[in-house]
Amino acid sequence: MSSVNHMRDLADFAKCIDEVLADSDRRQHWSAEEASQYMARFASRRERFEELAGHLIGTIIRPRLELLASYFTNAVPGTDDIPSQCSYWFGYCERFPASTQVMFAVEHDSRFDSLLLRYRVHMMPVFIKLTEHDSLTLPLAALDEQAVATWTEERLLEFLDDYLRIDRGDLDSEDESTTDPVCGMRINRRAAVANTSYLGHPYYFCSETCRQQFVADPKHFVQIKNE
């Protein structure tokens, strides 16, 4: 298309914009009082959402996710820094050869009328068909907490079924032992003084000092371990 045609198209588009603006000038706009009332209602719904999001994560979703994770020695909590989200990492190990994150989040629609529950699973590498995400929408004004609990449990049981499909057997359960990546000491995972995760992999330590050294420079110790 020639530059002349492009200019003609832009001129026609400018005319459309002028018509819309002219029509808007003839419409009745919100008064200051109406705008203030709307913003007050909006702020109230937002405050209600923040209260409910923290409540649902803290009393319904996280306890169920923690309960499931407690059955696996390779599971460590995610470093969630917002109250409307929680997650766990199921680290790569001989028995479960994949690094897997399970995450729940409580979100909202644009008007804070509805509450949106989000569920996501990220597995690497992926060599099975699994449910990677799901959601549930509920009205903010009449929240059904039992529906939240039921939905959460269904998603976790679904994840458990998927996760067990990559189970290679109790290959790494020999005394549930592992190596402290900092000092090299062999320790029992359940008896570890401290633990953390890096890139989805769990690491266990004989002391808090070792954990702090690892957290300060994890790449150094992971490289040493893998050499």
C-alpha atoms as an extended CHARMM CRD file, in Angstrom:
* protein
*
       227  EXT
         1         1  MET       CA              0.0000000000        0.0000000000        0.0000000000  PROA      1               0.0000000000
         2         2  SER       CA              1.3570000000        3.4130000000       -0.9400000000  PROA      2               0.0000000000
         3         3  SER       CA              2.2070000000        6.1310000000        1.5650000000  PROA      3               0.0000000000
         4         4  VAL       CA             -0.6330000000        8.2410000000        0.1240000000  PROA      4               0.0000000000
         5         5  ASN       CA             -3.1370000000        5.5120000000        0.9730000000  PROA      5               0.0000000000
         6         6  HSD       CA             -1.6560000000        5.1920000000        4.4670000000  PROA      6               0.0000000000
         7         7  MET       CA             -2.1300000000        8.9290000000        5.0260000000  PROA      7               0.0000000000
         8         8  ARG       CA             -5.7200000000        8.7130000000        3.7710000000  PROA      8               0.0000000000
         9         9  ASP       CA             -6.4040000000        5.8480000000        6.1810000000  PROA      9               0.0000000000
        10        10  LEU       CA             -4.9510000000        7.8520000000        9.0600000000  PROA      10              0.0000000000
        11        11  ALA       CA             -7.1050000000       10.8300000000        8.1240000000  PROA      11              0.0000000000
        12        12  ASP       CA            -10.2260000000        8.6470000000        8.1450000000  PROA      12              0.0000000000
        13        13  PHE       CA             -9.1960000000        7.1800000000       11.5040000000  PROA      13              0.0000000000
        14        14  ALA       CA             -8.6640000000       10.6800000000       12.9390000000  PROA      14              0.0000000000
        15        15  LYS       CA            -12.1810000000       11.6060000000       11.7900000000  PROA      15              0.0000000000
        16        16  CYS       CA            -13.5930000000        8.6050000000       13.6570000000  PROA      16              0.0000000000
        17        17  ILE       CA            -11.7610000000        9.6480000000       16.8250000000  PROA      17              0.0000000000
        18        18  ASP       CA            -13.1160000000       13.2130000000       16.4980000000  PROA      18              0.0000000000
        19        19  GLU       CA            -16.6720000000       11.8710000000       16.1610000000  PROA      19              0.0000000000
        20        20  VAL       CA            -16.3490000000        9.7050000000       19.2670000000  PROA      20              0.0000000000
        21        21  LEU       CA            -14.9170000000       12.5970000000       21.2880000000  PROA      21              0.0000000000
        22        22  ALA       CA            -17.6430000000       14.9440000000       20.1020000000  PROA      22              0.0000000000
        23        23  ASP       CA            -20.3130000000       12.4310000000       21.0730000000  PROA      23              0.0000000000
        24        24  SER       CA            -18.7020000000       11.9860000000       24.4850000000  PROA      24              0.0000000000
        25        25  ASP       CA            -18.8800000000       15.7300000000       25.1170000000  PROA      25              0.0000000000
        26        26  ARG       CA            -22.6550000000       15.5840000000       24.6680000000  PROA      26              0.0000000000
        27        27  ARG       CA            -23.0960000000       12.7840000000       27.2090000000  PROA      27              0.0000000000
        28        28  GLN       CA            -23.8260000000       13.3070000000       30.8790000000  PROA      28              0.0000000000
        29        29  HSD       CA            -20.7240000000       12.4450000000       32.9410000000  PROA      29              0.0000000000
        30        30  TRP       CA            -20.5540000000       11.2670000000       36.5210000000  PROA      30              0.0000000000
        31        31  SER       CA            -20.8580000000       13.9080000000       39.1460000000  PROA      31              0.0000000000
        32        32  ALA       CA            -18.1500000000       14.1890000000       41.7770000000  PROA      32              0.0000000000
        33        33  GLU       CA            -20.5310000000       12.7040000000       44.3490000000  PROA      33              0.0000000000
        34        34  GLU       CA            -21.3440000000        9.7110000000       42.1380000000  PROA      34              0.0000000000
        35        35  ALA       CA            -17.6690000000        9.0470000000       41.5010000000  PROA      35              0.0000000000
        36        36  SER       CA            -16.9120000000        9.2930000000       45.2160000000  PROA      36              0.0000000000
        37        37  GLN       CA            -19.6780000000        6.8360000000       46.1030000000  PROA      37              0.0000000000
        38        38  TYR       CA            -18.4950000000        4.3700000000       43.4780000000  PROA      38              0.0000000000
        39        39  MET       CA            -14.8950000000        4.5190000000       44.6790000000  PROA      39              0.0000000000
        40        40  ALA       CA            -16.0350000000        3.9990000000       48.2800000000  PROA      40              0.0000000000
        41        41  ARG       CA            -17.9380000000        0.8400000000       47.2800000000  PROA      41              0.0000000000
        42        42  PHE       CA            -14.9590000000       -0.3050000000       45.2100000000  PROA      42              0.0000000000
        43        43  ALA       CA            -12.5730000000        0.1940000000       48.1330000000  PROA      43              0.0000000000
        44        44  SER       CA            -14.9250000000       -1.7110000000       50.4470000000  PROA      44              0.0000000000
        45        45  ARG       CA            -15.0550000000       -4.7000000000       48.0870000000  PROA      45              0.0000000000
        46        46  ARG       CA            -11.2740000000       -4.6370000000       47.7060000000  PROA      46              0.0000000000
        47        47  GLU       CA            -10.7930000000       -4.6480000000       51.4670000000  PROA      47              0.0000000000
        48        48  ARG       CA            -13.2480000000       -7.5490000000       51.7470000000  PROA      48              0.0000000000
        49        49  PHE       CA            -11.3220000000       -9.4900000000       49.0780000000  PROA      49              0.0000000000
        50        50  GLU       CA             -7.9810000000       -9.0270000000       50.8370000000  PROA      50              0.0000000000
        51        51  GLU       CA             -9.5140000000      -10.2350000000       54.0920000000  PROA      51              0.0000000000
        52        52  LEU       CA            -11.0870000000      -13.3050000000       52.4710000000  PROA      52              0.0000000000
        53        53  ALA       CA             -8.0050000000      -14.1660000000       50.4100000000  PROA      53              0.0000000000
        54        54  GLY       CA             -5.7870000000      -14.3230000000       53.4850000000  PROA      54              0.0000000000
        55        55  HSD       CA             -8.4250000000      -16.2990000000       55.3730000000  PROA      55              0.0000000000
        56        56  LEU       CA             -8.8950000000      -18.9020000000       52.6370000000  PROA      56              0.0000000000
        57        57  ILE       CA             -5.1670000000      -19.4160000000       52.1290000000  PROA      57              0.0000000000
        58        58  GLY       CA             -4.3860000000      -19.5590000000       55.8430000000  PROA      58              0.0000000000
        59        59  THR       CA             -7.2440000000      -21.7380000000       57.1150000000  PROA      59              0.0000000000
        60        60  ILE       CA             -8.3530000000      -23.8730000000       54.1570000000  PROA      60              0.0000000000
        61        61  ILE       CA             -5.8670000000      -24.1220000000       51.2910000000  PROA      61              0.0000000000
        62        62  ARG       CA             -2.4090000000      -24.0620000000       52.9130000000  PROA      62              0.0000000000
        63        63  PRO       CA             -3.2480000000      -26.5910000000       55.6800000000  PROA      63              0.0000000000
        64        64  ARG       CA             -4.4190000000      -29.0960000000       53.0670000000  PROA      64              0.0000000000
        65        65  LEU       CA             -1.4000000000      -28.5320000000       50.8520000000  PROA      65              0.0000000000
        66        66  GLU       CA              0.9110000000      -28.8880000000       53.8740000000  PROA      66              0.0000000000
        67        67  LEU       CA             -0.8320000000      -32.1170000000       54.8910000000  PROA      67              0.0000000000
        68        68  LEU       CA             -0.2510000000      -33.6520000000       51.4620000000  PROA      68              0.0000000000
        69        69  ALA       CA              3.3700000000      -32.4370000000       51.3840000000  PROA      69              0.0000000000
        70        70  SER       CA              4.0370000000      -33.9990000000       54.7970000000  PROA      70              0.0000000000
        71        71  TYR       CA              3.8640000000      -37.4470000000       53.1720000000  PROA      71              0.0000000000
        72        72  PHE       CA              6.8830000000      -36.6710000000       50.9690000000  PROA      72              0.0000000000
        73        73  THR       CA             10.4290000000      -36.1270000000       52.2500000000  PROA      73              0.0000000000
        74        74  ASN       CA             11.3220000000      -34.2340000000       49.0440000000  PROA      74              0.0000000000
        75        75  ALA       CA              8.6610000000      -31.5450000000       49.6020000000  PROA      75              0.0000000000
        76        76  VAL       CA              9.5380000000      -28.0520000000       50.8310000000  PROA      76              0.0000000000
        77        77  PRO       CA              7.3540000000      -24.9420000000       51.0790000000  PROA      77              0.0000000000
        78        78  GLY       CA              7.6760000000      -22.2800000000       48.4140000000  PROA      78              0.0000000000
        79        79  THR       CA              8.9270000000      -18.8210000000       49.2560000000  PROA      79              0.0000000000
        80        80  ASP       CA              5.5730000000      -17.0700000000       48.8330000000  PROA      80              0.0000000000
        81        81  ASP       CA              5.7330000000      -13.4180000000       49.8000000000  PROA      81              0.0000000000
        82        82  ILE       CA              2.0610000000      -12.5210000000       49.3180000000  PROA      82              0.0000000000
        83        83  PRO       CA             -0.7880000000      -13.6170000000       51.6260000000  PROA      83              0.0000000000
        84        84  SER       CA             -3.0760000000      -14.5800000000       48.7190000000  PROA      84              0.0000000000
        85        85  GLN       CA             -0.7930000000      -17.3700000000       47.4590000000  PROA      85              0.0000000000
        86        86  CYS       CA              0.8460000000      -20.5680000000       48.6870000000  PROA      86              0.0000000000
        87        87  SER       CA              2.9630000000      -23.2530000000       47.0480000000  PROA      87              0.0000000000
        88        88  TYR       CA              5.1430000000      -26.3140000000       47.6190000000  PROA      88              0.0000000000
        89        89  TRP       CA              8.0760000000      -27.7250000000       45.6750000000  PROA      89              0.0000000000
        90        90  PHE       CA              8.3910000000      -31.4860000000       45.2840000000  PROA      90              0.0000000000
        91        91  GLY       CA             12.0740000000      -31.8230000000       44.4790000000  PROA      91              0.0000000000
        92        92  TYR       CA             13.7730000000      -34.0570000000       41.9730000000  PROA      92              0.0000000000
        93        93  CYS       CA             14.9260000000      -37.3510000000       43.4820000000  PROA      93              0.0000000000
        94        94  GLU       CA             15.5340000000      -40.9510000000       42.4330000000  PROA      94              0.0000000000
        95        95  ARG       CA             12.0100000000      -41.9760000000       43.3390000000  PROA      95              0.0000000000
        96        96  PHE       CA             10.2920000000      -38.9870000000       41.7080000000  PROA      96              0.0000000000
        97        97  PRO       CA             12.5290000000      -37.8560000000       38.8070000000  PROA      97              0.0000000000
        98        98  ALA       CA             10.9330000000      -34.4490000000       38.2310000000  PROA      98              0.0000000000
        99        99  SER       CA             10.9920000000      -31.0470000000       39.8930000000  PROA      99              0.0000000000
       100       100  THR       CA              7.3640000000      -30.1090000000       40.5550000000  PROA      100             0.0000000000
       101       101  GLN       CA              5.6530000000      -27.0190000000       41.9390000000  PROA      101             0.0000000000
       102       102  VAL       CA              2.0630000000      -26.9820000000       43.1870000000  PROA      102             0.0000000000
       103       103  MET       CA              0.6210000000      -23.5010000000       43.6560000000  PROA      103             0.0000000000
       104       104  PHE       CA             -2.7020000000      -22.0270000000       44.7300000000  PROA      104             0.0000000000
       105       105  ALA       CA             -3.6420000000      -18.3600000000       44.4090000000  PROA      105             0.0000000000
       106       106  VAL       CA             -6.7140000000      -16.3320000000       45.3140000000  PROA      106             0.0000000000
       107       107  GLU       CA             -7.4490000000      -13.5820000000       42.7960000000  PROA      107             0.0000000000
       108       108  HSD       CA            -10.3390000000      -11.2790000000       41.8760000000  PROA      108             0.0000000000
       109       109  ASP       CA            -12.1480000000       -9.9100000000       38.8480000000  PROA      109             0.0000000000
       110       110  SER       CA            -11.7710000000       -6.3020000000       37.7170000000  PROA      110             0.0000000000
       111       111  ARG       CA            -14.6850000000       -5.0360000000       39.8550000000  PROA      111             0.0000000000
       112       112  PHE       CA            -14.0080000000       -7.1350000000       42.9580000000  PROA      112             0.0000000000
       113       113  ASP       CA            -17.3900000000       -8.7990000000       42.5320000000  PROA      113             0.0000000000
       114       114  SER       CA            -16.0460000000      -12.3420000000       42.2180000000  PROA      114             0.0000000000
       115       115  LEU       CA            -13.2840000000      -14.3060000000       43.8530000000  PROA      115             0.0000000000
       116       116  LEU       CA            -11.1390000000      -16.5200000000       41.6000000000  PROA      116             0.0000000000
       117       117  LEU       CA             -9.2800000000      -19.5410000000       42.9150000000  PROA      117             0.0000000000
       118       118  ARG       CA             -6.3240000000      -20.5780000000       40.7450000000  PROA      118             0.0000000000
       119       119  TYR       CA             -4.5040000000      -23.9030000000       40.8000000000  PROA      119             0.0000000000
       120       120  ARG       CA             -1.2960000000      -24.5020000000       38.8500000000  PROA      120             0.0000000000
       121       121  VAL       CA              1.1700000000      -27.3770000000       38.5800000000  PROA      121             0.0000000000
       122       122  HSD       CA              4.5620000000      -26.9650000000       36.9360000000  PROA      122             0.0000000000
       123       123  MET       CA              6.5830000000      -30.1320000000       36.3520000000  PROA      123             0.0000000000
       124       124  MET       CA             10.0130000000      -30.3430000000       34.7380000000  PROA      124             0.0000000000
       125       125  PRO       CA             10.6590000000      -32.5320000000       32.8640000000  PROA      125             0.0000000000
       126       126  VAL       CA              7.1210000000      -33.4380000000       31.8450000000  PROA      126             0.0000000000
       127       127  PHE       CA              6.7170000000      -36.9830000000       30.5980000000  PROA      127             0.0000000000
       128       128  ILE       CA              3.1480000000      -37.7250000000       31.6700000000  PROA      128             0.0000000000
       129       129  LYS       CA             -0.1890000000      -36.1290000000       30.9040000000  PROA      129             0.0000000000
       130       130  LEU       CA             -1.2950000000      -34.1370000000       33.9350000000  PROA      130             0.0000000000
       131       131  THR       CA             -3.7370000000      -31.4170000000       34.9140000000  PROA      131             0.0000000000
       132       132  GLU       CA             -1.5910000000      -28.2840000000       34.8860000000  PROA      132             0.0000000000
       133       133  HSD       CA             -4.1860000000      -25.6980000000       35.8940000000  PROA      133             0.0000000000
       134       134  ASP       CA             -7.7720000000      -25.2140000000       37.0390000000  PROA      134             0.0000000000
       135       135  SER       CA             -9.8970000000      -22.4450000000       38.5190000000  PROA      135             0.0000000000
       136       136  LEU       CA            -13.0420000000      -21.8390000000       40.5300000000  PROA      136             0.0000000000
       137       137  THR       CA            -15.1090000000      -18.6420000000       40.5150000000  PROA      137             0.0000000000
       138       138  LEU       CA            -17.2650000000      -17.7130000000       43.5040000000  PROA      138             0.0000000000
       139       139  PRO       CA            -19.2630000000      -14.5710000000       44.3870000000  PROA      139             0.0000000000
       140       140  LEU       CA            -17.4120000000      -12.3760000000       46.8500000000  PROA      140             0.0000000000
       141       141  ALA       CA            -20.6230000000      -11.3980000000       48.6500000000  PROA      141             0.0000000000
       142       142  ALA       CA            -21.7130000000      -14.9670000000       49.4160000000  PROA      142             0.0000000000
       143       143  LEU       CA            -18.6090000000      -17.1040000000       49.6860000000  PROA      143             0.0000000000
       144       144  ASP       CA            -19.0780000000      -20.8430000000       50.2380000000  PROA      144             0.0000000000
       145       145  GLU       CA            -16.0480000000      -21.9880000000       52.2580000000  PROA      145             0.0000000000
       146       146  GLN       CA            -17.0730000000      -25.6420000000       52.0040000000  PROA      146             0.0000000000
       147       147  ALA       CA            -16.9700000000      -25.3300000000       48.2110000000  PROA      147             0.0000000000
       148       148  VAL       CA            -13.4240000000      -23.9500000000       48.5160000000  PROA      148             0.0000000000
       149       149  ALA       CA            -12.3590000000      -26.8530000000       50.7520000000  PROA      149             0.0000000000
       150       150  THR       CA            -13.9220000000      -29.4540000000       48.4530000000  PROA      150             0.0000000000
       151       151  TRP       CA            -12.3630000000      -27.9400000000       45.3300000000  PROA      151             0.0000000000
       152       152  THR       CA             -8.9400000000      -27.7220000000       46.9950000000  PROA      152             0.0000000000
       153       153  GLU       CA             -9.0360000000      -31.3470000000       48.1280000000  PROA      153             0.0000000000
       154       154  GLU       CA            -10.1500000000      -32.5160000000       44.6700000000  PROA      154             0.0000000000
       155       155  ARG       CA             -7.2350000000      -30.6970000000       43.0250000000  PROA      155             0.0000000000
       156       156  LEU       CA             -4.7150000000      -32.0990000000       45.5200000000  PROA      156             0.0000000000
       157       157  LEU       CA             -5.9800000000      -35.6630000000       45.1400000000  PROA      157             0.0000000000
       158       158  GLU       CA             -5.8520000000      -35.2100000000       41.3810000000  PROA      158             0.0000000000
       159       159  PHE       CA             -2.2560000000      -34.0090000000       41.6830000000  PROA      159             0.0000000000
       160       160  LEU       CA             -1.3920000000      -36.9300000000       43.9420000000  PROA      160             0.0000000000
       161       161  ASP       CA             -2.7480000000      -39.3670000000       41.3860000000  PROA      161             0.0000000000
       162       162  ASP       CA             -0.6940000000      -37.7050000000       38.6300000000  PROA      162             0.0000000000
       163       163  TYR       CA              2.4460000000      -37.4630000000       40.7670000000  PROA      163             0.0000000000
       164       164  LEU       CA              2.3860000000      -41.1220000000       41.7570000000  PROA      164             0.0000000000
       165       165  ARG       CA              2.4500000000      -42.0620000000       38.0960000000  PROA      165             0.0000000000
       166       166  ILE       CA              6.1060000000      -40.9980000000       37.9810000000  PROA      166             0.0000000000
       167       167  ASP       CA              6.9220000000      -42.9650000000       41.1430000000  PROA      167             0.0000000000
       168       168  ARG       CA              9.8590000000      -45.2790000000       40.3970000000  PROA      168             0.0000000000
       169       169  GLY       CA              9.5190000000      -47.1160000000       43.6880000000  PROA      169             0.0000000000
       170       170  ASP       CA             11.1530000000      -46.6090000000       47.0610000000  PROA      170             0.0000000000
       171       171  LEU       CA             14.5920000000      -46.2020000000       45.5000000000  PROA      171             0.0000000000
       172       172  ASP       CA             15.8680000000      -43.4480000000       47.7280000000  PROA      172             0.0000000000
       173       173  SER       CA             14.4450000000      -44.5430000000       51.0610000000  PROA      173             0.0000000000
       174       174  GLU       CA             17.6230000000      -46.1990000000       52.3690000000  PROA      174             0.0000000000
       175       175  ASP       CA             17.5260000000      -44.7010000000       55.8440000000  PROA      175             0.0000000000
       176       176  GLU       CA             16.1080000000      -41.5940000000       54.0820000000  PROA      176             0.0000000000
       177       177  SER       CA             19.6800000000      -40.3200000000       54.0580000000  PROA      177             0.0000000000
       178       178  THR       CA             21.1390000000      -37.4490000000       52.0940000000  PROA      178             0.0000000000
       179       179  THR       CA             24.2960000000      -35.3330000000       52.0870000000  PROA      179             0.0000000000
       180       180  ASP       CA             24.6030000000      -31.8550000000       53.5760000000  PROA      180             0.0000000000
       181       181  PRO       CA             25.8450000000      -29.9300000000       50.4940000000  PROA      181             0.0000000000
       182       182  VAL       CA             27.9530000000      -27.5780000000       52.6330000000  PROA      182             0.0000000000
       183       183  CYS       CA             29.9190000000      -29.8300000000       54.9830000000  PROA      183             0.0000000000
       184       184  GLY       CA             29.4050000000      -33.1700000000       53.2270000000  PROA      184             0.0000000000
       185       185  MET       CA             27.9430000000      -34.9290000000       56.2750000000  PROA      185             0.0000000000
       186       186  ARG       CA             25.4860000000      -37.7880000000       55.6580000000  PROA      186             0.0000000000
       187       187  ILE       CA             22.2580000000      -37.0520000000       57.5370000000  PROA      187             0.0000000000
       188       188  ASN       CA             18.7560000000      -38.4450000000       57.8540000000  PROA      188             0.0000000000
       189       189  ARG       CA             16.2610000000      -36.1920000000       56.1060000000  PROA      189             0.0000000000
       190       190  ARG       CA             13.6830000000      -36.3740000000       58.8570000000  PROA      190             0.0000000000
       191       191  ALA       CA             16.3370000000      -35.5740000000       61.4600000000  PROA      191             0.0000000000
       192       192  ALA       CA             17.8240000000      -32.6520000000       59.5060000000  PROA      192             0.0000000000
       193       193  VAL       CA             18.1880000000      -29.4840000000       61.5850000000  PROA      193             0.0000000000
       194       194  ALA       CA             17.2880000000      -27.2410000000       58.6330000000  PROA      194             0.0000000000
       195       195  ASN       CA             16.2880000000      -27.4110000000       54.9980000000  PROA      195             0.0000000000
       196       196  THR       CA             15.6870000000      -25.1690000000       52.0200000000  PROA      196             0.0000000000
       197       197  SER       CA             15.0850000000      -25.4630000000       48.2830000000  PROA      197             0.0000000000
       198       198  TYR       CA             16.9710000000      -24.2200000000       45.2550000000  PROA      198             0.0000000000
       199       199  LEU       CA             15.5600000000      -24.4040000000       41.7190000000  PROA      199             0.0000000000
       200       200  GLY       CA             12.9000000000      -26.7680000000       43.0240000000  PROA      200             0.0000000000
       201       201  HSD       CA             15.3480000000      -29.2190000000       44.6310000000  PROA      201             0.0000000000
       202       202  PRO       CA             15.2620000000      -29.7930000000       48.4070000000  PROA      202             0.0000000000
       203       203  TYR       CA             18.5010000000      -29.5860000000       50.4040000000  PROA      203             0.0000000000
       204       204  TYR       CA             18.9690000000      -30.7140000000       53.9960000000  PROA      204             0.0000000000
       205       205  PHE       CA             21.5210000000      -29.5240000000       56.5530000000  PROA      205             0.0000000000
       206       206  CYS       CA             23.0910000000      -30.7410000000       59.7550000000  PROA      206             0.0000000000
       207       207  SER       CA             23.0220000000      -27.2190000000       61.2020000000  PROA      207             0.0000000000
       208       208  GLU       CA             21.5230000000      -23.7910000000       60.6820000000  PROA      208             0.0000000000
       209       209  THR       CA             25.0460000000      -22.4980000000       59.9620000000  PROA      209             0.0000000000
       210       210  CYS       CA             25.3370000000      -24.8040000000       56.9420000000  PROA      210             0.0000000000
       211       211  ARG       CA             21.9320000000      -23.7150000000       55.7070000000  PROA      211             0.0000000000
       212       212  GLN       CA             22.8690000000      -20.0330000000       55.9450000000  PROA      212             0.0000000000
       213       213  GLN       CA             26.1140000000      -20.6320000000       54.0270000000  PROA      213             0.0000000000
       214       214  PHE       CA             24.1810000000      -22.4540000000       51.3260000000  PROA      214             0.0000000000
       215       215  VAL       CA             21.5100000000      -19.7420000000       51.0190000000  PROA      215             0.0000000000
       216       216  ALA       CA             24.2230000000      -17.0810000000       50.6890000000  PROA      216             0.0000000000
       217       217  ASP       CA             25.7580000000      -18.7750000000       47.6250000000  PROA      217             0.0000000000
       218       218  PRO       CA             23.7440000000      -21.8310000000       46.4870000000  PROA      218             0.0000000000
       219       219  LYS       CA             25.3920000000      -22.0430000000       43.0530000000  PROA      219             0.0000000000
       220       220  HSD       CA             28.7820000000      -22.6720000000       44.6460000000  PROA      220             0.0000000000
       221       221  PHE       CA             27.6120000000      -25.6700000000       46.6630000000  PROA      221             0.0000000000
       222       222  VAL       CA             25.3720000000      -27.1010000000       43.9410000000  PROA      222             0.0000000000
       223       223  GLN       CA             28.2800000000      -27.0060000000       41.4770000000  PROA      223             0.0000000000
       224       224  ILE       CA             30.5310000000      -28.7730000000       43.9750000000  PROA      224             0.0000000000
       225       225  LYS       CA             27.8830000000      -31.3890000000       44.6200000000  PROA      225             0.0000000000
       226       226  ASN       CA             27.3240000000      -32.0850000000       40.9260000000  PROA      226             0.0000000000
       227       227  GLU       CA             31.0410000000      -32.3150000000       39.9810000000  PROA      227             0.0000000000
